[in-house]
Amino acid sequence: MSSPKKGSPKKGSPTKRGSPTKAESPSKKKMKLVGYNNFVRHNPKSDKFDARKFHHIEFYCQDATNVSKRFGWGAGFKCVAKSDQSTGNHSYASYVIQSGELQLVITAPYSRENHKPDVVPPHPGFDIHAAHEFNNKHGLAVRAMGITVGDAKVAHEVSVKNGAKSVCPPKTLKDKDSGKSLVIAEVQFYGDVVLRYVSGDYEGRFFPGYENVEGPEVSIGIERLDHAVGNVPKLIDAVQYVCDFTGWHEFAEFTTDDVGTVDSGLNSMVLANNSELILLPMNEPTFGTKRKSQIQTFLEQNEGPGLQHMALKTNDIFHTLAEMRKRTHLGGFDFMPKPSDAYYKNLPTKIGDVFTADQYKKIEELGLLVDKDDQGILLQIFTKPLGDRPTCFFEIIERVGCMEEFNGRLEQAAGCGGFGKGNFSELFKSIEDYERTLDV
């Protein structure tokens, strides 16, 4: 943040990240919801392959040029690589935009009539017909969640052996100049979203075959992807499927009794890999309430399961949000309505003296939500949907506290400050009010 905190949540001595505990692998038991109050977090170190961290998120759209520029301007992403007709790609236009460690890949298929199937694009598994069908079905949406793994071939083999549906078998992408290579492979994650495994010694900005793009630094503070949230019709089925082929463990959960309003609700479970650098919440709708669940609205508007939102992490949310709000009416992103005056009036009592009076004032001016758990503080805000459909959106977050010892240095623990349980009610009200303007 832009100025020091008055304090931070009381904590014991630093702990080592991901210290192993003995527990049953999640893939050996039936997953079930127990609710926030009954859930006990532990890390069984149960990964079935070497999964390390997020690598990239790829959107499919109908106009990669304008979407990439809008995302870049609105959130401070710099274009670092491209693959399009100017680089010899006759299948799709693809632009890699980056801020900190986070890479977003914006891809649009070219005309099917002028497609040259004998010219292999950088992603040899790309299907131009499937890409057009994806766009027609989902609109602007996430197609792939890329993660760095130790060996993409092994990850794919293990995943398929344990029930995953293969979408793209392992492909080796070799750079003709350096001789170094990447291996990519894909399995179905949920709906039409694929989990893309990436490994290798290639040191280029993205995949071999993409051309570097130079330009000035434009970052406004976004550092990395904190978590990526998916919406599915049946939560337990989706979570069980992923746990079975990855071995990932449950990191957190919430039920509608924990976070719903009188009008709508959801159930949610968060999955994590061994290092807990890959955090993947999944939501399902609940029924029987006055209004349709926002998750059900997403499933209808997206025409099936999909990635609902990405949490973009910054170390100075005051600066990042001030810059993003300046750009809202100049082609940037709109944000969900601010919480009520009562929310901000009660915030100092809820959170304590972690922030100064001036910081609490800034929090209200920017429309931020604040929550805490027993270890840290979470500051968050949500954009309105990124495209025409009320589907995918961004969350901007900062986490405060929860420092752990890792390889001889202090780093922040995954999920510090939680996932905004204390803000769900206020957020639901905001989304419900927004959806009333859409007649959905």
Buried (B, 14 or more C-beta within 10 A) or exposed (E): BEEEBEEBBEBEEBBEBBEEEEBEBBBEEEBEBEEBEEBEBEBBBBBBBBBBBBBBBBBBBBBBBEBBBBBBBBBBBBBBBBBBEEBEBBBBBBBBBBBBEBBBBBBBBBEEEEBEEEEBBBBEBBBBEBBBEBBEBBBBBBBBBBBBBEBBBBBBBBBBEBBBEBBBBBBEBBBEEEEBBBBBBBBBBBBBBBBBBBBBEBEBBBBBBBBEBEEEEBBBBBBBBBBBBBBBBEBBEBBBBBBBBBBBBBBBBBBBEBBBBEBBBBBBBBBBBBBBBBBBBBBBBBEEBEBBBBBBBBBBBBBBBBBBBBBBBBBBBBBBBBBBBEBBEEEBBBBBEBBEEEBBEEBBEEBEEBBEEEBBEBBBBBBBBBBBBEBBBBBBBBBBBBBEBBBBBBBBBBBBBBBBEBEEEEEBBBBBBBBBBBBBBBBBBBBBEBBEEEEB
